[in-house]
Amino acid sequence: MAEGVYISRKRDFVSIAREDYGAAVTPEWFDPDAWGAAAKPVTSGGRGGAWFVETEDMSAVLRKYLRGGFVARFSESNYLYLGEKRVRSFAEFRLLLKMHDEGFPVPRPIAASYRKTAIACYQGVILIERLKNSAPLADSIGDLSLNRWRALGETLRRFHDAGICHADLNCFNILVRDEGFYLIDFDKGEVKKKSTRAAPWKAANLARLRRSLERLNWPQEGAGDLQGRWLGLEEGYQGKTG
């Protein structure tokens, strides 16, 4: 059964949180400066705007929504407001909550917020639980056996079979843990309602991951060659045992 959520509205600031946090969530939770020394910048992957938050009661990742590309020159963090259902931080929060409730390997969301910055603009922030003792796939390829690459393929196939499309599947948005793999950063992710086994978006997802791996320095000690590892991933994705 899906967890309940708690929504708070304070003038131009709106937040959504899991019920177990509820009214404890304040606007300060979404400000890295308010956490003081408890907030440390995340340095691996992405375009910045993320912090690890460590307190006695919580281990989390705080992430601001930042634009990339040409448009970032004009507005790094403002997005067009098209209604609360279209707010990116809220959409990602609800998608993560749904996937976590259904047993998918994703981080559990804590809270998300948006603040109106003008009549038609907003800024968004999300707070999710940190997956400790994990590392990005980009930093772990030298530690993965061929069987682990097959397991990664099986994990990706599980998401795809459920129609879950990750909008930016790359080697920094896959975390490696002893017990398996986790997908993170589901900004603009979605569940495709009508998705066939051979839907084009699935191949595009895998191709995006392949391109991100190709940009790494291969070969790495213990990693083997990319082609061999990718064939292992494909075997797992296709349900082959090797």
C-alpha atoms as a printed R data frame, in Angstrom:
    type eleno elety resid chain resno      x       y       z
1   ATOM     1    CA   MET     A     1  0.000   0.000   0.000
2   ATOM     2    CA   ALA     A     2  1.325   3.416  -0.934
3   ATOM     3    CA   GLU     A     3  2.477   5.684   1.848
4   ATOM     4    CA   GLY     A     4  0.512   8.831   2.590
5   ATOM     5    CA   VAL     A     5  1.936  12.286   2.006
6   ATOM     6    CA   TYR     A     6  1.808  15.572   3.888
7   ATOM     7    CA   ILE     A     7  1.476  18.833   1.939
8   ATOM     8    CA   SER     A     8  2.249  22.240   3.431
9   ATOM     9    CA   ARG     A     9  1.467  25.603   1.790
10  ATOM    10    CA   LYS     A    10  3.002  28.850   2.997
11  ATOM    11    CA   ARG     A    11  2.407  31.760   0.620
12  ATOM    12    CA   ASP     A    12  4.619  31.083  -2.410
13  ATOM    13    CA   PHE     A    13  6.293  28.034  -0.855
14  ATOM    14    CA   VAL     A    14  4.781  24.528  -1.109
15  ATOM    15    CA   SER     A    15  6.257  21.261   0.148
16  ATOM    16    CA   ILE     A    16  5.288  17.608   0.031
17  ATOM    17    CA   ALA     A    17  6.670  14.989   2.419
18  ATOM    18    CA   ARG     A    18  6.145  11.438   3.548
19  ATOM    19    CA   GLU     A    19  3.697  11.211   6.414
20  ATOM    20    CA   ASP     A    20  6.351   9.960   8.804
21  ATOM    21    CA   TYR     A    21  8.092  13.349   8.471
22  ATOM    22    CA   GLY     A    22  4.913  15.388   8.156
23  ATOM    23    CA   ALA     A    23  4.864  18.782   9.825
24  ATOM    24    CA   ALA     A    24  8.528  18.462  10.849
25  ATOM    25    CA   VAL     A    25  9.493  19.529   7.321
26  ATOM    26    CA   THR     A    26 10.098  23.287   7.103
27  ATOM    27    CA   PRO     A    27 11.355  25.566   4.290
28  ATOM    28    CA   GLU     A    28 14.808  25.472   5.902
29  ATOM    29    CA   TRP     A    29 15.097  21.771   5.097
30  ATOM    30    CA   PHE     A    30 15.509  22.702   1.424
31  ATOM    31    CA   ASP     A    31 18.255  25.283   2.010
32  ATOM    32    CA   PRO     A    32 21.778  23.766   2.183
33  ATOM    33    CA   ASP     A    33 23.050  26.826   4.077
34  ATOM    34    CA   ALA     A    34 20.489  26.200   6.824
35  ATOM    35    CA   TRP     A    35 22.051  22.785   7.474
36  ATOM    36    CA   GLY     A    36 25.441  24.365   8.148
37  ATOM    37    CA   ALA     A    37 28.294  21.873   8.490
38  ATOM    38    CA   ALA     A    38 25.847  18.969   8.111
39  ATOM    39    CA   ALA     A    39 25.608  19.664   4.357
40  ATOM    40    CA   LYS     A    40 28.529  18.723   2.088
41  ATOM    41    CA   PRO     A    41 28.530  19.274  -1.715
42  ATOM    42    CA   VAL     A    42 28.240  16.189  -3.920
43  ATOM    43    CA   THR     A    43 31.233  16.166  -6.254
44  ATOM    44    CA   SER     A    44 30.579  13.128  -8.491
45  ATOM    45    CA   GLY     A    45 28.457  13.470 -11.637
46  ATOM    46    CA   GLY     A    46 25.709  15.928 -12.452
47  ATOM    47    CA   ARG     A    47 26.013  19.680 -12.877
48  ATOM    48    CA   GLY     A    48 26.243  20.598  -9.187
49  ATOM    49    CA   GLY     A    49 23.411  21.742  -6.969
50  ATOM    50    CA   ALA     A    50 23.429  18.646  -4.719
51  ATOM    51    CA   TRP     A    51 24.524  18.112  -1.114
52  ATOM    52    CA   PHE     A    52 24.880  15.193   1.271
53  ATOM    53    CA   VAL     A    53 23.046  16.006   4.500
54  ATOM    54    CA   GLU     A    54 24.141  14.025   7.553
55  ATOM    55    CA   THR     A    55 22.536  14.490  10.979
56  ATOM    56    CA   GLU     A    56 21.861  12.207  13.941
57  ATOM    57    CA   ASP     A    57 18.366  11.552  12.600
58  ATOM    58    CA   MET     A    58 18.807  11.641   8.853
59  ATOM    59    CA   SER     A    59 21.164  10.694   6.033
60  ATOM    60    CA   ALA     A    60 19.980  12.335   2.846
61  ATOM    61    CA   VAL     A    61 20.775  13.968  -0.469
62  ATOM    62    CA   LEU     A    62 19.449  17.464  -1.120
63  ATOM    63    CA   ARG     A    63 19.216  18.386  -4.797
64  ATOM    64    CA   LYS     A    64 18.211  21.623  -6.482
65  ATOM    65    CA   TYR     A    65 16.759  21.483  -9.985
66  ATOM    66    CA   LEU     A    66 19.187  23.223 -12.340
67  ATOM    67    CA   ARG     A    67 18.963  23.758 -16.053
68  ATOM    68    CA   GLY     A    68 21.661  22.711 -18.467
69  ATOM    69    CA   GLY     A    69 22.665  23.735 -21.939
70  ATOM    70    CA   PHE     A    70 22.034  27.056 -23.635
71  ATOM    71    CA   VAL     A    71 18.969  28.019 -21.585
72  ATOM    72    CA   ALA     A    72 21.017  27.912 -18.352
73  ATOM    73    CA   ARG     A    73 22.786  31.086 -19.506
74  ATOM    74    CA   PHE     A    74 19.547  32.975 -18.979
75  ATOM    75    CA   SER     A    75 17.989  31.115 -16.051
76  ATOM    76    CA   GLU     A    76 19.867  28.435 -14.127
77  ATOM    77    CA   SER     A    77 17.096  27.368 -11.753
78  ATOM    78    CA   ASN     A    78 13.777  28.945 -12.834
79  ATOM    79    CA   TYR     A    79 11.186  26.774 -14.566
80  ATOM    80    CA   LEU     A    80  7.900  27.708 -16.181
81  ATOM    81    CA   TYR     A    81  5.004  27.045 -13.800
82  ATOM    82    CA   LEU     A    82  2.266  25.063 -15.566
83  ATOM    83    CA   GLY     A    83  0.389  23.869 -12.501
84  ATOM    84    CA   GLU     A    84  1.394  21.819  -9.477
85  ATOM    85    CA   LYS     A    85  1.045  18.497 -11.294
86  ATOM    86    CA   ARG     A    86  3.781  19.610 -13.681
87  ATOM    87    CA   VAL     A    87  6.247  20.756 -10.997
88  ATOM    88    CA   ARG     A    88  9.342  18.629 -11.525
89  ATOM    89    CA   SER     A    89 10.285  18.171  -7.866
90  ATOM    90    CA   PHE     A    90  6.761  16.983  -6.986
91  ATOM    91    CA   ALA     A    91  6.606  14.681 -10.017
92  ATOM    92    CA   GLU     A    92  9.914  13.046  -9.126
93  ATOM    93    CA   PHE     A    93  8.910  12.712  -5.461
94  ATOM    94    CA   ARG     A    94  5.683  10.903  -6.359
95  ATOM    95    CA   LEU     A    95  7.399   8.660  -8.916
96  ATOM    96    CA   LEU     A    96 10.124   7.666  -6.438
97  ATOM    97    CA   LEU     A    97  7.529   6.987  -3.758
98  ATOM    98    CA   LYS     A    98  5.525   4.772  -6.125
99  ATOM    99    CA   MET     A    99  8.580   2.823  -7.258
100 ATOM   100    CA   HIS     A   100  9.929   2.394  -3.725
101 ATOM   101    CA   ASP     A   101  6.538   1.166  -2.498
102 ATOM   102    CA   GLU     A   102  6.523  -1.376  -5.325
103 ATOM   103    CA   GLY     A   103  9.972  -2.699  -4.399
104 ATOM   104    CA   PHE     A   104 12.120  -1.174  -7.120
105 ATOM   105    CA   PRO     A   105 15.755  -0.401  -6.220
106 ATOM   106    CA   VAL     A   106 15.519   3.389  -5.912
107 ATOM   107    CA   PRO     A   107 16.195   5.754  -3.006
108 ATOM   108    CA   ARG     A   108 13.253   6.486  -0.745
109 ATOM   109    CA   PRO     A   109 12.084  10.107  -1.053
110 ATOM   110    CA   ILE     A   110 11.778  12.271   2.051
111 ATOM   111    CA   ALA     A   111 10.310  15.537   0.813
112 ATOM   112    CA   ALA     A   112 10.183  17.964  -2.114
113 ATOM   113    CA   SER     A   113  9.307  21.610  -2.521
114 ATOM   114    CA   TYR     A   114  8.820  24.441  -4.960
115 ATOM   115    CA   ARG     A   115  8.838  28.177  -4.504
116 ATOM   116    CA   LYS     A   116  7.137  30.637  -6.821
117 ATOM   117    CA   THR     A   117  9.726  33.166  -7.986
118 ATOM   118    CA   ALA     A   118  7.485  35.114 -10.358
119 ATOM   119    CA   ILE     A   119  3.956  34.926 -11.695
120 ATOM   120    CA   ALA     A   120  4.829  32.112 -14.086
121 ATOM   121    CA   CYS     A   121  8.081  30.654 -12.656
122 ATOM   122    CA   TYR     A   122  9.192  28.381  -9.825
123 ATOM   123    CA   GLN     A   123 12.313  26.782  -8.330
124 ATOM   124    CA   GLY     A   124 12.307  23.180  -7.120
125 ATOM   125    CA   VAL     A   125 14.247  21.116  -4.565
126 ATOM   126    CA   ILE     A   126 14.037  17.469  -3.532
127 ATOM   127    CA   LEU     A   127 15.341  15.619  -0.469
128 ATOM   128    CA   ILE     A   128 15.871  11.862  -0.705
129 ATOM   129    CA   GLU     A   129 17.402   9.238   1.542
130 ATOM   130    CA   ARG     A   130 21.083   8.613   0.871
131 ATOM   131    CA   LEU     A   131 22.158   5.163  -0.260
132 ATOM   132    CA   LYS     A   132 25.202   4.680   1.908
133 ATOM   133    CA   ASN     A   133 28.000   2.262   1.024
134 ATOM   134    CA   SER     A   134 27.330   2.782  -2.664
135 ATOM   135    CA   ALA     A   135 29.280   4.295  -5.555
136 ATOM   136    CA   PRO     A   136 28.385   5.422  -9.080
137 ATOM   137    CA   LEU     A   137 28.782   2.821 -11.795
138 ATOM   138    CA   ALA     A   138 31.308   5.178 -13.414
139 ATOM   139    CA   ASP     A   139 33.580   4.795 -10.388
140 ATOM   140    CA   SER     A   140 33.035   1.040  -9.962
141 ATOM   141    CA   ILE     A   141 33.590  -0.595 -13.321
142 ATOM   142    CA   GLY     A   142 36.974  -1.995 -12.260
143 ATOM   143    CA   ASP     A   143 35.271  -3.884  -9.413
144 ATOM   144    CA   LEU     A   144 32.498  -5.553 -11.417
145 ATOM   145    CA   SER     A   145 32.687  -9.119 -12.662
146 ATOM   146    CA   LEU     A   146 30.965 -10.194 -15.851
147 ATOM   147    CA   ASN     A   147 28.188 -11.709 -13.743
148 ATOM   148    CA   ARG     A   148 27.612  -8.330 -12.091
149 ATOM   149    CA   TRP     A   149 27.184  -6.755 -15.532
150 ATOM   150    CA   ARG     A   150 24.601  -9.419 -16.317
151 ATOM   151    CA   ALA     A   151 22.852  -8.573 -13.033
152 ATOM   152    CA   LEU     A   152 22.799  -4.918 -14.057
153 ATOM   153    CA   GLY     A   153 21.125  -5.885 -17.316
154 ATOM   154    CA   GLU     A   154 18.494  -7.847 -15.367
155 ATOM   155    CA   THR     A   155 17.848  -4.809 -13.159
156 ATOM   156    CA   LEU     A   156 17.380  -2.498 -16.124
157 ATOM   157    CA   ARG     A   157 15.036  -4.987 -17.785
158 ATOM   158    CA   ARG     A   158 12.911  -5.040 -14.628
159 ATOM   159    CA   PHE     A   159 12.379  -1.282 -14.852
160 ATOM   160    CA   HIS     A   160 11.653  -1.455 -18.562
161 ATOM   161    CA   ASP     A   161  9.176  -4.306 -18.218
162 ATOM   162    CA   ALA     A   162  7.219  -2.103 -15.791
163 ATOM   163    CA   GLY     A   163  7.234   0.747 -18.321
164 ATOM   164    CA   ILE     A   164  9.548   2.906 -16.192
165 ATOM   165    CA   CYS     A   165 11.557   5.265 -18.362
166 ATOM   166    CA   HIS     A   166 14.590   6.991 -16.846
167 ATOM   167    CA   ALA     A   167 15.092  10.241 -18.756
168 ATOM   168    CA   ASP     A   168 18.874  10.343 -18.209
169 ATOM   169    CA   LEU     A   169 20.153   6.810 -17.794
170 ATOM   170    CA   ASN     A   170 23.916   7.203 -17.516
171 ATOM   171    CA   CYS     A   171 26.774   5.690 -15.539
172 ATOM   172    CA   PHE     A   172 26.495   8.324 -12.792
173 ATOM   173    CA   ASN     A   173 22.781   7.692 -12.204
174 ATOM   174    CA   ILE     A   174 23.339   4.010 -11.433
175 ATOM   175    CA   LEU     A   175 24.710   3.251  -7.977
176 ATOM   176    CA   VAL     A   176 26.518   0.012  -7.155
177 ATOM   177    CA   ARG     A   177 26.012  -1.680  -3.799
178 ATOM   178    CA   ASP     A   178 27.030  -5.092  -2.558
179 ATOM   179    CA   GLU     A   179 23.479  -6.396  -2.899
180 ATOM   180    CA   GLY     A   180 22.763  -4.908  -6.320
181 ATOM   181    CA   PHE     A   181 22.182  -1.783  -8.363
182 ATOM   182    CA   TYR     A   182 20.058   1.291  -7.704
183 ATOM   183    CA   LEU     A   183 18.807   3.926 -10.118
184 ATOM   184    CA   ILE     A   184 18.780   7.561  -8.976
185 ATOM   185    CA   ASP     A   185 17.806  10.994 -10.343
186 ATOM   186    CA   PHE     A   186 14.403  10.420 -11.915
187 ATOM   187    CA   ASP     A   187 13.858  14.035 -12.960
188 ATOM   188    CA   LYS     A   188 11.571  13.893 -16.033
189 ATOM   189    CA   GLY     A   189 11.208  10.146 -15.546
190 ATOM   190    CA   GLU     A   190  7.832   8.573 -16.253
191 ATOM   191    CA   VAL     A   191  5.824   5.383 -16.372
192 ATOM   192    CA   LYS     A   192  4.799   4.596 -19.919
193 ATOM   193    CA   LYS     A   193  1.198   3.439 -19.816
194 ATOM   194    CA   LYS     A   194  1.273   1.528 -23.084
195 ATOM   195    CA   SER     A   195  4.707   0.057 -23.633
196 ATOM   196    CA   THR     A   196  5.518  -2.929 -25.811
197 ATOM   197    CA   ARG     A   197  8.514  -5.173 -25.210
198 ATOM   198    CA   ALA     A   198 10.312  -3.585 -28.179
199 ATOM   199    CA   ALA     A   199  9.304   0.034 -27.481
200 ATOM   200    CA   PRO     A   200 11.886   2.427 -29.037
201 ATOM   201    CA   TRP     A   201 12.421   4.328 -25.781
202 ATOM   202    CA   LYS     A   202 13.929   1.210 -24.207
203 ATOM   203    CA   ALA     A   203 16.633   0.954 -26.853
204 ATOM   204    CA   ALA     A   204 17.232   4.705 -26.536
205 ATOM   205    CA   ASN     A   205 17.658   4.305 -22.766
206 ATOM   206    CA   LEU     A   206 20.317   1.631 -23.217
207 ATOM   207    CA   ALA     A   207 22.068   3.576 -25.966
208 ATOM   208    CA   ARG     A   208 22.318   6.598 -23.672
209 ATOM   209    CA   LEU     A   209 23.927   4.436 -20.982
210 ATOM   210    CA   ARG     A   210 26.341   2.951 -23.529
211 ATOM   211    CA   ARG     A   211 27.433   6.424 -24.673
212 ATOM   212    CA   SER     A   212 28.120   7.517 -21.108
213 ATOM   213    CA   LEU     A   213 30.283   4.430 -20.553
214 ATOM   214    CA   GLU     A   214 32.182   5.062 -23.779
215 ATOM   215    CA   ARG     A   215 33.241   8.448 -22.428
216 ATOM   216    CA   LEU     A   216 35.121   6.759 -19.574
217 ATOM   217    CA   ASN     A   217 38.744   5.696 -19.893
218 ATOM   218    CA   TRP     A   218 38.797   2.058 -21.032
219 ATOM   219    CA   PRO     A   219 40.295  -0.364 -20.302
220 ATOM   220    CA   GLN     A   220 40.565   0.000 -16.547
221 ATOM   221    CA   GLU     A   221 42.376  -2.433 -14.296
222 ATOM   222    CA   GLY     A   222 40.105  -5.380 -13.597
223 ATOM   223    CA   ALA     A   223 37.298  -3.976 -15.785
224 ATOM   224    CA   GLY     A   224 38.058  -5.814 -19.017
225 ATOM   225    CA   ASP     A   225 36.976  -4.225 -22.264
226 ATOM   226    CA   LEU     A   226 33.758  -2.281 -22.688
227 ATOM   227    CA   GLN     A   227 32.445  -4.461 -25.505
228 ATOM   228    CA   GLY     A   228 32.737  -7.635 -23.437
229 ATOM   229    CA   ARG     A   229 31.090  -6.043 -20.421
230 ATOM   230    CA   TRP     A   230 28.307  -4.576 -22.518
231 ATOM   231    CA   LEU     A   231 27.597  -7.988 -24.039
232 ATOM   232    CA   GLY     A   232 27.237  -9.297 -20.486
233 ATOM   233    CA   LEU     A   233 24.767  -6.523 -19.679
234 ATOM   234    CA   GLU     A   234 22.777  -7.365 -22.797
235 ATOM   235    CA   GLU     A   235 22.715 -11.057 -21.855
236 ATOM   236    CA   GLY     A   236 21.228 -10.155 -18.481
237 ATOM   237    CA   TYR     A   237 18.759  -7.776 -20.089
238 ATOM   238    CA   GLN     A   238 17.636 -10.488 -22.500
239 ATOM   239    CA   GLY     A   239 17.298 -13.070 -19.734
240 ATOM   240    CA   LYS     A   240 20.287 -15.190 -20.744
241 ATOM   241    CA   THR     A   241 22.281 -16.858 -17.979
242 ATOM   242    CA   GLY     A   242 25.632 -16.797 -19.801
